């Protein structure tokens, strides 16, 4: 349940945060920072989970993390200025970042040999369901009730979960002498954090023309280099035994790569629906409901012991299904790119059904394959690194897609404005509504009213061009990435080795 809440909070998008920004006295630009201030801290805290679990015990983290997350949600609902809300979003991220790693460790390694495959499937199903449900639910609650109500509800559910966990979960003492590499963590968090934040700063400050962006970029590169050196010389931040599992390494690369391009399209659809096709937050929420149904239904069908008609039970079928899912998503992205400002919601709904099914297949299959042969005692570390990579990929993906959006929009404005002159017949619809009426300030060619309509239409068409460029880029790259899942290796039979959850004998990773 907590994992669902985390992913649902993660999926609260720009339109909902635009409402928040206006309510707390912010600007539209701050809605981007409201998202980043949650996503980046949530990702950066995840690599610490394995070490903190070893030092303080899993129950301590299982109580404190959702407690911090829940309190931050409640306090964010009381925000009256953007700085307070952003601070609470950071606290949400810091607390919430522990949740998927702890849940992944428990579900994937603590349910016993017979149920561990189901647990690993549930990790993927929670991520799929939370990400899908979060978009329409946050939109409907924001539209019909209030964003404050939404955050209070999420916070109270998390706090109730804290009470249940503290009452029922057995005590799990840690090892106070366990050493955590704080210097390595500082290099890692500084490098990846500055890199993700620099993309937002670059978008808002003209990239290399701004010295702050240049400083952030080069500092992040230096810190990431120091982090790589630290991992090789003193690998205490992350349990490096997880990287001896070849399926995990392949899954980590595959999921991070695919999620990057998947979210380039996935995150832009709500904005496209509002700006280009004149939907409200309420309308686009209903348009997303088929996407939710497709994602959750597909997720259930690929989850062991949950689905009565399990799809792709063995590793060979899983990797072929995942490859097909990436290929199908690539074609769907190219289909989405074939759009215009007159696009109707029914057609977008069909596209979102395909996106939802592909999203569930790719995410579910890759998470299951990445964790298939992972030792139970390494599941917390494996889950934390896996979710760190996917979350930081989403943060960087948002920055890259916004960069494409900014560059494309600026170019489109210039190109579209070249055709604005009185002799162009296409301009007649913008002049007719004002014929014979007072239209404010007038010049030699245009009135104040007609210019307002023209500028609005240019902004709309520029948005369409940007969306087409992003969807096309993602679709073409995904066509190349569809072969990545085929690199996964099936468990091999080895004399004297233990059996996997599927009854196949495995070669254990060397320690």
C-alpha positions as CSV (number, residue, x, y, z in Angstrom):
1,X,0.0,0.0,0.0
2,X,2.8,2.4,0.9
3,X,4.6,1.6,-2.3
4,X,1.4,2.5,-4.2
5,X,1.2,5.9,-2.4
6,X,4.8,6.6,-3.2
7,X,4.4,6.0,-6.9
8,X,1.0,7.9,-7.0
9,X,2.7,10.9,-5.3
10,X,5.5,10.6,-7.8
11,X,3.0,10.8,-10.7
12,X,1.4,14.1,-9.7
13,X,2.1,16.1,-12.8
14,X,2.6,19.7,-13.9
15,X,-1.1,20.6,-14.4
16,X,-2.0,19.7,-10.8
17,X,1.1,21.5,-9.5
18,X,0.2,24.5,-11.6
19,X,-2.9,24.8,-9.4
20,X,-0.7,24.5,-6.3
21,X,1.7,27.2,-7.6
22,X,-1.1,29.6,-8.2
23,X,-2.7,28.9,-4.8
24,X,0.6,29.5,-2.8
25,X,1.6,32.6,-4.7
26,X,4.1,31.0,-7.2
27,X,4.6,31.1,-10.9
28,X,4.0,28.5,-13.6
29,X,7.8,27.9,-13.7
30,X,7.7,26.8,-10.1
31,X,5.4,23.8,-10.9
32,X,8.4,22.2,-12.5
33,X,10.5,22.7,-9.3
34,X,7.6,21.2,-7.3
35,X,8.1,17.9,-9.3
36,X,11.9,17.9,-9.2
37,X,12.0,18.7,-5.5
38,X,10.3,15.4,-4.8
39,X,11.7,13.2,-7.5
40,X,15.4,14.0,-7.1
41,X,15.6,13.6,-3.2
42,X,13.6,10.4,-3.5
43,X,16.0,9.0,-6.0
44,X,19.2,10.2,-4.2
45,X,18.2,8.7,-0.8
46,X,17.7,5.2,-2.2
47,X,21.3,4.0,-2.4
48,X,21.6,4.6,1.3
49,X,18.8,2.1,2.1
50,X,20.9,-1.0,2.1
51,X,23.5,0.5,4.5
52,X,21.0,2.0,6.8
53,X,19.1,-1.2,7.0
54,X,22.2,-3.1,8.0
55,X,23.0,-0.5,10.6
56,X,19.6,0.2,12.2
57,X,17.4,-2.7,11.2
58,X,14.6,-2.8,8.7
59,X,11.8,-2.0,11.2
60,X,13.4,1.3,12.1
61,X,13.4,2.4,8.5
62,X,9.9,0.9,7.9
63,X,8.5,3.1,10.6
64,X,10.5,6.4,10.2
65,X,10.5,6.6,6.4
66,X,6.7,6.5,5.9
67,X,6.3,8.6,9.1
68,X,8.4,11.4,7.6
69,X,6.6,11.0,4.2
70,X,3.2,11.2,5.9
71,X,4.0,14.2,8.1
72,X,5.5,16.1,5.1
73,X,2.3,15.4,3.1
74,X,0.1,16.8,5.8
75,X,2.3,19.9,6.4
76,X,2.5,20.5,2.6
77,X,-1.3,20.9,2.6
78,X,-0.9,23.9,5.0
79,X,1.6,25.7,2.7
80,X,0.8,29.4,2.0
81,X,4.0,30.2,0.1
82,X,6.0,28.2,-2.6
83,X,9.1,27.9,-0.5
84,X,7.3,26.0,2.3
85,X,5.6,23.7,-0.2
86,X,8.9,23.0,-1.9
87,X,10.6,22.2,1.4
88,X,7.8,19.8,2.2
89,X,8.1,18.2,-1.2
90,X,11.8,17.6,-0.4
91,X,10.8,16.0,2.9
92,X,8.3,13.8,1.1
93,X,11.0,12.6,-1.3
94,X,13.5,11.9,1.5
95,X,10.9,9.8,3.4
96,X,9.2,8.3,0.4
97,X,12.5,7.2,-1.2
98,X,12.9,4.4,1.3
99,X,9.5,2.9,0.7
100,X,10.0,1.1,-2.7
101,X,13.4,-0.2,-1.7
102,X,12.1,-1.6,1.7
103,X,9.0,-3.0,0.1
104,X,11.0,-4.5,-2.8
105,X,13.4,-6.2,-0.3
106,X,10.5,-7.7,1.7
107,X,8.3,-8.8,-1.1
108,X,11.2,-10.2,-3.2
109,X,13.1,-11.9,-0.5
110,X,11.1,-12.5,2.7
111,X,8.0,-14.4,1.5
112,X,9.6,-17.8,1.2
113,X,10.7,-19.8,-1.8
114,X,7.2,-20.6,-2.9
115,X,5.9,-17.0,-2.8
116,X,9.0,-15.0,-3.8
117,X,8.1,-15.0,-7.5
118,X,4.7,-13.5,-6.6
119,X,6.5,-11.0,-4.3
120,X,8.8,-9.8,-7.1
121,X,5.7,-9.5,-9.4
122,X,3.9,-7.5,-6.8
123,X,6.9,-5.0,-6.6
124,X,6.4,-4.4,-10.3
125,X,2.6,-4.3,-10.0
126,X,2.7,-1.7,-7.3
127,X,5.0,0.5,-9.4
128,X,2.7,0.1,-12.4
129,X,-0.5,0.7,-10.5
130,X,0.7,3.7,-8.5
131,X,2.2,5.4,-11.6
132,X,-1.0,4.9,-13.6
133,X,-3.5,5.8,-10.9
134,X,-1.7,8.9,-9.7
135,X,-2.3,10.9,-12.8
136,X,-6.2,10.8,-13.0
137,X,-6.7,10.6,-9.2
138,X,-4.5,13.7,-8.5
139,X,-6.3,15.6,-11.4
140,X,-9.8,14.7,-10.2
141,X,-9.1,15.5,-6.5
142,X,-7.5,18.8,-7.5
143,X,-10.4,19.7,-9.8
144,X,-13.4,18.5,-7.6
145,X,-12.0,19.0,-4.1
146,X,-8.6,20.5,-3.5
147,X,-4.9,19.7,-3.8
148,X,-4.8,20.3,0.0
149,X,-7.3,17.5,0.6
150,X,-5.3,15.2,-1.7
151,X,-2.1,15.7,0.4
152,X,-3.9,15.4,3.7
153,X,-5.4,12.1,2.5
154,X,-2.1,10.7,1.4
155,X,-0.4,11.8,4.6
156,X,-3.0,10.3,6.9
157,X,-2.9,6.9,5.1
158,X,0.8,6.8,5.5
159,X,0.6,7.7,9.2
160,X,-2.0,4.9,9.7
161,X,0.4,2.5,8.0
162,X,3.2,3.6,10.4
163,X,1.0,2.7,13.4
164,X,0.2,-0.7,11.9
165,X,3.9,-1.4,11.1
166,X,5.1,-0.4,14.5
167,X,2.5,-2.6,16.2
168,X,2.8,-5.7,14.1
169,X,6.3,-5.9,12.5
170,X,8.8,-7.9,14.5
171,X,11.8,-6.1,15.9
172,X,14.9,-6.3,13.6
173,X,18.0,-5.1,15.3
174,X,20.9,-3.8,13.2
175,X,24.6,-3.7,13.5
176,X,25.7,-0.3,15.0
177,X,29.3,-1.0,13.8
178,X,28.3,-1.2,10.2
179,X,30.2,1.5,8.2
180,X,28.5,3.7,5.7
181,X,30.6,5.5,3.1
182,X,29.3,9.0,3.6
183,X,32.0,10.6,1.4
184,X,31.0,8.3,-1.5
185,X,27.4,9.1,-0.9
186,X,28.2,12.9,-1.0
187,X,30.0,12.5,-4.3
188,X,27.0,10.4,-5.7
189,X,24.2,12.6,-4.5
190,X,26.0,15.8,-5.4
191,X,26.8,14.6,-8.9
192,X,23.5,13.1,-9.9
193,X,21.5,15.8,-8.0
194,X,23.3,18.7,-9.7
195,X,23.0,17.0,-13.1
196,X,19.2,16.7,-12.8
197,X,18.8,20.2,-11.4
198,X,21.1,21.7,-14.0
199,X,18.6,20.6,-16.7
200,X,15.9,22.6,-15.1
201,X,18.2,25.6,-14.6
202,X,19.4,25.4,-18.2
203,X,15.8,25.4,-19.5
204,X,15.0,28.5,-17.6
205,X,18.3,30.4,-18.0
206,X,19.3,29.9,-21.7
207,X,21.8,27.0,-21.1
208,X,25.5,27.8,-21.7
209,X,24.8,31.5,-21.7
210,X,24.1,31.3,-18.0
211,X,27.2,30.9,-15.7
212,X,25.2,29.2,-13.0
213,X,24.2,26.4,-15.4
214,X,27.8,26.0,-16.6
215,X,29.0,25.8,-13.0
216,X,26.4,23.2,-12.0
217,X,27.1,21.1,-15.0
218,X,30.9,20.9,-14.6
219,X,30.6,20.4,-10.8
220,X,28.3,17.5,-11.4
221,X,30.7,15.9,-13.9
222,X,33.6,16.3,-11.4
223,X,31.6,14.8,-8.6
224,X,30.4,11.8,-10.7
225,X,34.0,11.2,-11.6
226,X,35.0,11.2,-7.9
227,X,32.0,8.9,-7.2
228,X,33.2,6.4,-9.8
229,X,36.7,6.5,-8.3
230,X,35.3,6.0,-4.8
231,X,33.2,2.9,-5.8
232,X,36.3,1.2,-7.3
233,X,38.6,2.0,-4.3
234,X,36.2,1.7,-1.4
235,X,32.9,0.0,-2.4
236,X,31.0,0.4,0.9
237,X,28.1,2.6,-0.2
238,X,26.5,-0.1,-2.3
239,X,26.7,-3.9,-1.8
240,X,28.6,-4.7,-5.0
241,X,27.6,-8.3,-4.9
242,X,24.3,-7.4,-6.6
243,X,26.3,-6.6,-9.7
244,X,27.6,-10.2,-9.9
245,X,24.1,-11.2,-11.0
246,X,24.1,-10.8,-14.8
247,X,20.3,-10.6,-15.1
248,X,20.2,-7.8,-12.6
249,X,22.8,-5.8,-14.5
250,X,21.0,-6.3,-17.8
251,X,17.7,-5.4,-16.2
252,X,19.2,-2.3,-14.6
253,X,20.5,-1.0,-17.9
254,X,17.4,-2.0,-19.9
255,X,14.9,-0.5,-17.4
256,X,16.8,2.8,-17.0
257,X,17.2,3.3,-20.7
258,X,13.7,2.4,-21.6
259,X,12.1,4.4,-18.8
260,X,14.1,7.5,-19.9
261,X,12.4,7.5,-23.3
262,X,9.1,6.1,-22.1
263,X,8.6,9.0,-19.7
264,X,9.5,11.5,-22.4
265,X,6.2,10.7,-24.0
266,X,4.3,9.6,-20.9
267,X,4.8,12.8,-19.0
268,X,3.9,15.1,-21.9
269,X,0.4,13.8,-22.7
270,X,-1.4,15.7,-19.9
271,X,0.3,19.0,-21.1
272,X,-0.6,18.3,-24.7
273,X,-4.2,17.6,-23.7
274,X,-4.5,20.9,-21.9
275,X,-2.5,23.3,-24.2
276,X,-3.1,21.8,-27.6
277,X,-6.6,20.3,-27.4
278,X,-8.2,22.6,-24.9
279,X,-9.0,20.0,-22.2
280,X,-9.3,20.9,-18.6
281,X,-7.7,18.9,-15.8
282,X,-11.0,17.2,-15.3
283,X,-11.3,16.2,-19.0
284,X,-7.8,14.8,-19.3
285,X,-8.4,12.8,-16.1
286,X,-11.2,10.9,-17.7
287,X,-9.2,10.5,-20.9
288,X,-6.5,8.8,-18.8
289,X,-8.9,6.2,-17.2
290,X,-8.6,3.7,-20.1
291,X,-4.8,4.0,-19.7
292,X,-5.2,3.1,-16.0
293,X,-7.4,0.2,-16.8
294,X,-5.0,-1.1,-19.5
295,X,-1.9,-0.7,-17.3
296,X,-3.4,-2.4,-14.2
297,X,-5.1,-5.2,-16.1
298,X,-1.8,-6.0,-18.0
299,X,0.1,-5.8,-14.8
300,X,-2.1,-8.3,-13.1
301,X,-1.9,-10.7,-16.1
302,X,1.9,-10.8,-15.8
303,X,2.1,-11.2,-12.0
304,X,2.8,-14.8,-10.8
305,X,0.1,-16.3,-8.5
306,X,-2.1,-13.2,-8.9
307,X,-3.1,-13.8,-12.5
308,X,-5.4,-16.8,-13.2
309,X,-4.1,-16.7,-16.8
310,X,-0.4,-15.9,-16.3
311,X,1.4,-14.5,-19.3
312,X,5.1,-15.3,-19.9
313,X,5.8,-17.6,-17.0
314,X,9.4,-18.7,-17.8
315,X,12.4,-16.3,-18.4
316,X,12.5,-17.1,-22.2
317,X,8.9,-15.9,-22.6
318,X,9.4,-12.9,-20.4
319,X,12.3,-11.5,-22.4
320,X,10.5,-11.9,-25.7
321,X,7.3,-10.3,-24.3
322,X,9.3,-7.4,-22.9
323,X,11.1,-6.9,-26.3
324,X,7.7,-7.0,-28.0
325,X,6.4,-4.4,-25.5
326,X,9.2,-2.0,-26.3
327,X,8.7,-2.5,-30.0
328,X,4.9,-1.9,-29.6
329,X,5.6,1.3,-27.5
330,X,7.9,2.6,-30.2
331,X,5.2,2.2,-32.8
332,X,2.7,3.8,-30.4
333,X,5.0,6.8,-29.9
334,X,5.3,7.2,-33.6
335,X,1.5,6.9,-33.9
336,X,1.1,9.6,-31.2
337,X,3.6,11.8,-33.2
338,X,1.2,11.7,-36.1
339,X,-1.1,14.3,-34.4
340,X,-2.4,17.8,-34.7
341,X,-4.3,20.4,-32.5
342,X,-7.6,18.9,-33.7
343,X,-6.9,15.6,-32.1
344,X,-10.0,14.2,-30.4
345,X,-10.0,12.6,-26.9
346,X,-11.3,9.2,-28.2
347,X,-8.3,8.8,-30.4
348,X,-6.0,9.9,-27.6
349,X,-7.7,7.4,-25.3
350,X,-7.0,4.6,-27.8
351,X,-3.3,5.6,-27.9
352,X,-3.2,5.7,-24.1
353,X,-4.6,2.2,-23.9
354,X,-1.6,1.0,-26.0
355,X,0.7,3.1,-23.9
356,X,-0.7,1.6,-20.6
357,X,-0.4,-2.0,-21.8
358,X,3.2,-1.4,-23.1
359,X,4.2,0.5,-19.9
360,X,3.0,-2.4,-17.8
361,X,4.7,-5.1,-19.9
362,X,8.0,-3.3,-20.0
363,X,8.1,-2.3,-16.3
364,X,6.7,-5.6,-15.0
365,X,8.9,-7.9,-17.1
366,X,12.1,-6.0,-16.6
367,X,11.7,-5.8,-12.8
368,X,10.8,-9.5,-12.6
369,X,13.8,-10.5,-14.8
370,X,16.2,-8.2,-13.0
371,X,15.3,-9.8,-9.6
372,X,14.7,-13.4,-10.8
373,X,18.1,-14.8,-9.7
374,X,18.9,-12.3,-6.9
375,X,19.8,-13.7,-3.5
376,X,17.2,-13.0,-0.9
377,X,19.6,-11.2,1.5
378,X,20.5,-8.8,-1.3
379,X,17.0,-7.8,-2.3
380,X,16.9,-4.5,-0.3
381,X,20.2,-3.3,-1.9
382,X,19.1,-4.5,-5.3
383,X,15.7,-2.8,-5.1
384,X,17.2,0.4,-3.8
385,X,19.7,0.7,-6.7
386,X,17.1,-0.4,-9.3
387,X,14.6,2.2,-8.2
388,X,17.3,4.9,-7.9
389,X,18.3,4.4,-11.5
390,X,14.7,4.5,-12.7
391,X,13.8,7.6,-10.7
392,X,16.9,9.5,-11.7
393,X,16.2,8.5,-15.3
394,X,12.7,10.0,-15.0
395,X,14.2,13.3,-13.5
396,X,16.8,13.6,-16.3
397,X,14.2,12.6,-18.9
398,X,11.9,15.4,-17.8
399,X,14.8,17.9,-18.2
400,X,15.7,16.6,-21.7
401,X,12.1,16.6,-22.9
402,X,11.6,20.2,-21.6
403,X,14.8,21.2,-23.4
404,X,13.4,19.8,-26.6
405,X,10.1,21.5,-25.9
406,X,11.8,24.9,-25.3
407,X,14.0,24.8,-28.4
408,X,11.2,23.5,-30.6
409,X,8.7,26.1,-29.3
410,X,11.1,29.0,-29.8
411,X,11.8,27.9,-33.4
412,X,8.1,27.4,-34.1
413,X,7.2,30.8,-32.9
414,X,9.7,32.4,-35.3
415,X,8.5,30.2,-38.2
416,X,4.8,30.7,-37.6
417,X,5.1,34.5,-37.2
418,X,6.6,34.8,-40.7
419,X,3.2,34.1,-42.1
420,X,1.4,36.7,-40.1
421,X,0.4,39.5,-42.5
422,X,-2.9,41.0,-43.6
423,X,-2.8,39.5,-47.1
424,X,-2.7,35.9,-45.7
425,X,-6.2,34.4,-46.1
426,X,-5.5,32.2,-43.0
427,X,-5.7,35.3,-40.8
428,X,-9.3,36.1,-41.7
429,X,-10.8,34.0,-38.9
430,X,-8.8,36.1,-36.3
431,X,-10.1,39.4,-37.7
432,X,-13.8,38.5,-38.3
433,X,-14.9,38.4,-34.7
434,X,-13.9,42.0,-34.2
435,X,-15.3,43.6,-37.4
436,X,-17.7,46.4,-36.5
437,X,-16.8,46.2,-32.8
438,X,-14.4,48.1,-30.5
439,X,-11.3,45.9,-30.3
440,X,-9.0,47.9,-28.0
441,X,-5.8,49.4,-29.3
442,X,-5.5,49.2,-33.1
443,X,-2.5,49.5,-35.5
444,X,-2.0,49.6,-39.2
445,X,-2.7,45.9,-39.5
446,X,-4.0,44.3,-36.3
447,X,-6.1,45.1,-33.3
448,X,-5.3,44.2,-29.7
449,X,-8.0,41.5,-29.7
450,X,-6.9,39.8,-32.9
451,X,-3.3,39.7,-31.8
452,X,-4.4,38.0,-28.6
453,X,-6.1,35.3,-30.7
454,X,-3.2,34.9,-33.1
455,X,-0.6,34.6,-30.3
456,X,-2.8,32.0,-28.5
457,X,-3.0,29.9,-31.7
458,X,0.7,30.2,-32.4
459,X,1.4,28.9,-28.9
460,X,-1.0,26.0,-29.5
461,X,0.6,25.0,-32.8
462,X,4.1,25.4,-31.3
463,X,3.1,23.0,-28.6
464,X,1.9,20.5,-31.2
465,X,5.2,20.7,-33.1
466,X,7.2,20.2,-29.8
467,X,5.1,17.2,-28.9
468,X,5.6,15.6,-32.4
469,X,9.4,16.1,-32.1
470,X,9.6,14.5,-28.6
471,X,7.3,11.6,-29.5
472,X,9.2,10.9,-32.8
473,X,12.6,11.0,-31.0
474,X,11.4,8.6,-28.3
475,X,9.8,6.3,-30.9
476,X,12.8,6.0,-33.1
477,X,15.2,5.4,-30.2
478,X,12.9,2.7,-28.7
479,X,13.0,0.9,-32.0
480,X,16.7,0.4,-31.3
481,X,16.2,-0.5,-27.7
482,X,13.7,-3.3,-28.3
483,X,16.5,-5.8,-28.6
484,X,17.9,-5.1,-25.1
485,X,15.7,-7.6,-23.2
486,X,16.9,-10.5,-25.3
487,X,20.3,-10.2,-23.6
488,X,18.8,-11.6,-20.4
489,X,20.1,-15.1,-19.6
490,X,17.8,-17.9,-18.5
491,X,18.8,-19.7,-15.2
492,X,21.2,-22.5,-16.0
493,X,21.3,-26.0,-14.5
494,X,24.3,-26.7,-12.4
495,X,25.0,-29.9,-10.5
496,X,24.8,-29.4,-6.7
497,X,23.3,-25.9,-6.9
498,X,20.0,-24.8,-5.3
499,X,16.8,-24.4,-7.2
500,X,15.2,-21.2,-8.3
501,X,11.6,-20.2,-7.4
502,X,10.5,-21.8,-10.7
503,X,12.1,-25.1,-9.9
504,X,15.1,-24.5,-12.2
505,X,18.5,-25.1,-10.8
506,X,20.6,-21.9,-10.6
507,X,24.2,-20.9,-10.5
508,X,24.6,-18.7,-7.4
509,X,26.4,-15.4,-7.8
510,X,29.9,-15.5,-6.5
511,X,30.5,-13.7,-3.2
